[in-house]
Amino acid sequence: MTALPAPQRILVVGNGARENALASAILLSPAVQKLWITPANWGLLDPPGGRVECLDIAATDLPGLLQAAQELAVDLVVIGPEAPLVLGLADRLRAAGIPCVGPGEKAALLEGSKSFAKDFMQRCGIPTARYLAFEDVFSDSAPLRQAIEQWPAFAADGSGGLVLKADGLAAGKGVVVCADKAEALAAFERMVLQQEFGRSADTVVLEERLSGPEISFTCLLAGGRAEVLPPSSDYKRLQDGDLGPNTGGMGNICPTPWATDEVVHDFAVNILAPFMRGLREDGLDYRGFLFVGTMLTERGLKVIEFNVRFGDPEAAVVIPLCEADWAGLLASIAAGELPQGDSSHSVISLREGACVAVVLASEGYPLSKAAPQPIQGLDRVAARGLLEPGGTEEQGWLSPDVSIFFAGVGRRPRAAQSAGQDAGASNEAGQAAAYQPYPAALADWEFTATGGRVLTISARGADLSQARRLAYEIVGNLRFEGMQYRSDIGKLP
């Protein structure tokens, strides 16, 4: 493989914790001279200073993103979230000659349409839950309701379990796991009659409910090759003990104890290999990340879903354990080549130990949005992000074992509080202001929880127990009104 010049000017699309983690890792490359992130994410740490700038372009504004990439003369665009991928941003950038990380629109249907993904799995022989798909349910919902009423897995008392999935994108919340018929009919009403997830639920997939531990596999794909990163386990439910509604993810652990050598081999042979074969047969050009959500059932490993990007909060635990020149690696993937290291080993070296991520969410998440609330304690935990070699606590940085990744976070100048500005207006003022590196900026800004998942606390340790203690030590220093988090992330049975 021909060595590619390291990218110096990089645009990261997306402003969640996933993009914060990706951008922080990219900034560790000394070749990077400038990094833009849009929409604004105020959690990026750049010890050398001056390399980061926040923009105010929506991740779904494809013309605006293309124009920005051209005017800024970027060497690489890294697309974080699923929505711009499903809309075809990667195709548009490549057509303009701009290298980017992310699959094209056709391949992105693997996440953009659950019925497409299920048909792909069935055609390729990939093990997954049994399912039925119903189209145009907003026009005629009777067949779907009848299928729920007559679902064969239900016992005489109505128990047994069923999963309803909105076919399109729903910000990670369009999947409702139902324990019985009553819950399934309630989900039907929310999804179809109340149209809670909008047009994404005009097609609905019914699946048998699987049981077992969840295992998340993240892969790098390019040039017909795949590299599997350390498997992790997501905590989808809002509350301790896997109770409450499904969310986009309330925490994660890596490595996961359920991913034994036998399970990883099962994934490689029975899931990844037929997946790659399916890409070739369908002529899908895939350059980027692939997230495969699986469940280890009594009948073996089964696929729950495909995501055509890095998972969130998976990125918060997998990236800190992977040591690599992320800027150079992503540039190679954008060029359609997955590099190999010496002796056919990965160019990624794995750090020893484990990583635990805990998500802090706002009040009402995931069912409603709360008013912005000031975040307290960031001054106590100082700066955030992956540090360059030489960063020490005496300089005011956190230990390199700790990262605080921003997601639903706004900011306003502290002086604005006395002026009576509301959080929304102040956040707009903050977005317009120039980026200021940390820790100095902590004294100048008030950060606010603006809704949904707000912060992801990521900590590394010698093992899961040590990583968990460190993560919750940081969590204990942070608070905002209505803050929700699980206290059992990484607490194994």
N, C-alpha and C positions, 0 to 999 in steps of 0.2 A: 504494500500500500504506500502511495506517495504521501510524504509528510505535507500537511497543510499548514499555511501560515496561521499563527494564533490570532483569533479575532481580537481587535482592539476596541471596537465600538459596538456595544451590544444593547439591544432593546428587549426588555422583558415585558410581556403582555400579561396583565392580571395583577391584582393587589391583595391576594389572600395570603394566609400563612405559607401555603405551598410556594408561591412566587417569592415570598420573603426568604424562604429556605434556599430555593434555587439561586436567587440573586446573591445571597450571602456567600454561597459556595463559589459562584463564579468570580466574585470579587477577590477571592484568595489567589487567583491567577495573576502573576505580576505583569502579564502581557496586556491586561485590560486597562485601557486608558480612560474610558468613559462608559457608564452604564445608565441607561434610562429605564424607568419603570412607570407603567401607566395602567390604570389610574394610580394616583399617589398611594404609596405605602411608606409610612414614616418609621418603619422598624429596621431600616437598613443601616448597618454599621460599616463605616469605611475608615479604618484607622489612619491611612495616609491622608485622607481628606480630599475633597474636590472632585472625586470621580463619579459621584451619584447625583442624578437629577430626577425629580418626580415630575411627570407630565399629567395632564388632565384630559385624556382621551379615553372614552369608554372602550372596554375590551371587545364590544360588538360593533364598534364604528369602523368597519373595514376600510372605507375610503380614507378616513382620517388616519388610521394606522399605517396604511400604505404610503400616504403622503408624508407622514412623519419619518418613516423609515428611509424614504428617498431623500428628504431634505436634510436629515441628520447624517446621511451617508453611513449607515450602520453596516457592519460586516456580518451580523447575525441577529436574527429575531428568535427568541425563545417564547413559545406560546404556552402559557400555563393552564388556563381554564378550558372547559369543554365547549362552551357556547361559540367562541370564534372559530374553533376547529370545525364544528358542525356546519357553520355558515360558509366555510370554504376559505378562511383567511390564508391558510398555508398554500393553497393553489394560487391565490391571487399574488402572494408575495413571490413565489417561485416563477410565475409567469413574467414578473417584472425583474427577474434576475437577482432577487434578494434571498440569500440562504436563510432557511428557517427550520426550527425543530418543531415537528408536529405532522401528523398524517393529513392527507388530502381529504376533501369532503366525502368522497365515496367510502373511504376506510373509516372515517369518523362516524358513519352510520352505526358502527358496532356499539357506540355509546348513545348516539342520537336517536336510535330506534331499537327498543327492546325486542320487538317482533323480528326485526332484521337480524339482530344478534342471535336470537333463539333459532331462527331458520338456518343461519350460518353454522351454529353448533350442531344442529341436527344433521345438516348436509355433510359436515366434516367428521361426524362421529365423536364429537366432544361430549363427555358426560355432563349432563345438566338435569335440572328438575323437569318433570313432565309438565306440559303447558297447553293452553288454548289461547288464541288471540282473537279479539273481537274488534272490528273496525266500525267507524261511524256511529259510535255509541251515543253521541249527543243527538243524533237523528232517531235512532231506534235502540233503546237500551234493554228491550225485553229479552233478547237472546242471552245477554250477559247476566241479567238478573236470574234468569231461569237456570243458567249454568251454575251460578252460586248456590241456588236453592238445591240443586241436584248433585252438587260436587261429591264424587264418590268417596273421598277421604273422610267425609263427615260421618261420625258415628250416629247412632240413633238419638243420642241426646244433643246432637248438633256440634259436638266437639271434634277435633281432629286437625284443624288447621288449614289455612289457605293464604296465599300471597296475591295481592292485587298490585299491579305495576302500571303506572302511566307510561305509555309507550315513549313519549318524548322526554326532553330534559325538564327537570323540575328541581334543580339546585340540590340534588341529593335527597329530596324529601318526597319523591313521587312513588315510593314503595311502602305499602302498608301490610305488615305481617299480622295476620288475624288468627287468634286461637280457636275461634268457633264461628258458627254461622252468623250469630248476632253481630259480632265484630266485622265480619265480611260484608254484611248488608249495610252496616253503618259506614264502612269505607266506600262502598258503592255509592251511597248517597252523597258523601263528601266529594268524591272524585267525579261522578257523572252528573248527578242532579244539581249539586251546588257549584260544580266546576271549579273546585278549589285550586286545582293545578292548571287551569286554563286549557288551551287547545292541546297541550301535551297529552291529555287523557282522552282525546277523541278516539284513540285506539287504546285498548286495555288488554294486558296480558294477565291471565290467571295461571298460577303455578302451584304445584304441590308444595307444602311447607316442609322444608328439610330441617334436620336438627343435627347439631354437632358443633365443634369449635370452628370459628372462621379463620381462614389463613389468607393473607393478601400477598400475592406475588407481583413484584414490579420488575419489568423487563425493559432493556434498551433494545430497540430494533432498528436495523438499517442494512441495506444491501442483501436482504434475504437471510441475515443472521440475527441471532438473539443472544443477549447476555442477561442472566437472571441475577438480580440483586438480592440481598438478604430478605427472606420472607418475614412478614410481620403479622400482627393481629390487631384488628380494629375493634373499637367498642362503639357500636352504632346507637344503642339505646341511650336515652337522656339520663336515666337515673341509675344509681347503684343496683347491682344485682340484675342487670339487663331488664329493667322495668322502664315504663314510659314509652313515648313515641320514638320512632326512628328519626335519626338526625343525619347530618352529613359526616358525623364522626365526633366522638367526645374524648378520644384518646387513642393511644396506640403503643404497642410494645414491639421491640425488635432486639434480638431474634425472638421468634415465638417458639415455645417448647413443643408445640404440636407439629412443627415442620421437621420431622425426623428425616434421616437420609432416605428412608423408604418412601416417605410422602413426597419429598423433593423429586425423587426418581419417577414416581407416579405422575407428578405434574409435568415433568420434562417429556415423558414418553406418551402419555395419554391425553394431554391437553395442549402443551406448547407445540409439539411436533405436528399434530393435525392442524393446529391454528396456522402455523407457518405454511403448511401445504395449501391450506385454504386461501391464504393471501396470494400465493403464486397462481393457483388455478383461477382465481377471480381477477388477476392482474392488478392487485391493489398495491400501490407504492406507499410503503409505511416507513416513515423516518421519525422516530421519536420514542416516547414512553408508552408502555402498555401496562395497565393495571388489570390484574385478573383476580376478582374476588371469588374465593372458593369456600366450600364447607366440607369438612372431613366427616362424612356420614358413615353409618354402619355398612353402607354399600360402596364405600370408597370416596375418593375426592370428586366433588361435583362443582361445576362453575355456577356461581350466582349471577355474576355480571362482568362485563368488560368495560373499562374506562380507557379512553384513548389518550390519556395524559397521566401524569404522576398523581397518585391519590393524595388526599388531604384529610387526616393528618399523617398519612404514611410518610410523606416527604420529611416531616419533622423528626422521624426516628431513623429512616433509612439513610438519608444524605449525611447526617453527622457520623455514621459508621463507615462511610465510603470515602476513602482518601484518593483523590484524583485531581488532575488538571481539568476541572469541569468545563472551563471555557473551550479548551482544545478538544475535549471529548465531544461536546455538543456541536462544535463546528464540523467535526468529522461525520457525525450522524446526519447533520443537515446536508452534507455532500453525498450522502447515501453510502457511507462506509463506516462499519463498526470496527474500530481498531482492536488489534490484539497486542498483548504484551509479549515478553520473552517466553519462549517455550509454549506458545499457544495459550498463555494465561491472560486473563483480563488485565486491562490497563488500570483497573480499579483495585486497590489493595484495601482489605477490610481491617478496620480498627478492632482491637480486642474489646471484649466487654459487651454491654447492652445499653439500650437507650429506651427511655420512657417519655411519652408526651401526654400532657394533660391540657385539655381545652377549657378555657374559661368562656362561658357563653352569657349572653344578656338575658334579662328577664323576659319570659314569654317564648323564648326560642324552643322548638322550631315552629311553633304555631302562630306566633304574632311578633310584632316588632315593638321594642320599647323605645322610649325617649332617650336621647343621648345622656350619659351619666359620666361625671369625672372619674378617671381612674386614679386611685391612690396607691402609692408605694413604689412607683417606677424610680423615683429618686433614691429609694433605699436599695434597689437592686442594680442601680447604675446603668451602664451601657449594655447593649445586647448584640448577639450575633456571633458567628464564628470568627475567631481572632487570628490575626497573622502571628507567625512565630515571634515570640518575644513579648507579647502582650502579657501584662502581669496585673494582679489585683492591686499592687501599689500604684499603678498608673490609673486606677479607677475603673478597670474593666472587670466584668464577671470572669469567673474561671472559664477556660475554653470548653469545659464539660457542660456548660449551661448556655442555652439559647432561648430568647423570648421572641417568638415570631408574631408579628402583627397581622391582623385580619380586619375585623370591623372596628377600626380605630381612626378617629379624626383628631384634629388638634386645633388649638387656637392660642394666640399670644396671651400670656398671663395677664398682661395689662388690660386686655379686652374684658376681663371679668368685672372690673370696676366700672367699665363703660356700659355695662348692661347688655352686651351683645348676647344673643342666644347661641346655642352650640352649633346650629346649622349654619348661621351666618359666619361664625368664627371659623368653622371648618373650611368654608369657601375661602376665607382670608388666608388660612394656613396653606391651602393647596396652591394659592397664587404666590406664596412667598418662596424665596430661594431655599433649596435644601441646606440644612446646617448639620454637620456631623455631630455625633455624640462623643463624650458625655456632656459637652458644654451646653448643648441645646436643651437639655433637660430643665435647666433653670429658666428658660425663656418661654416654654410652651406648657399648656395644660392639655393633656391627652384625654380623649373622651371615648367611651364605649358607644359606638354608633349603631349597634344591632347585630343580631346573629352571633356567630362565633367571633370572639373579640381577640383573644390572645391564645397562643399555644406555647406552653412551657415545655421545653425539651431538655432532658438531662441525661448524660452518659455516666455509667458507673462500671465497676468491675463485674457486676452481675445485675440482674433485674431488681433485686432487693435494694442494692445500693443506689441504682439509678432512680428507683421509685422514691426513696427517702429524699434524695436531692431535689427531685422535681417538686415534691410537695412542700419542701422547705421554702422554695421560691414562691409557690402558690400562696403560702401562708403570709407572705409579705405584700400581697396584692389584693385589692378589693375595689368594687364599685357597686352602686346600688342595684340590687336584684341579681347579682352575680350567681351563676349556676356552674357547678362542675361535679364530676364524679370523684368519689374518694377511693374507688376500688380499682383504678387503672394499674395494671401490673400486679395486683393481689391475686395470686394463683390459688386454686383450691388445694 
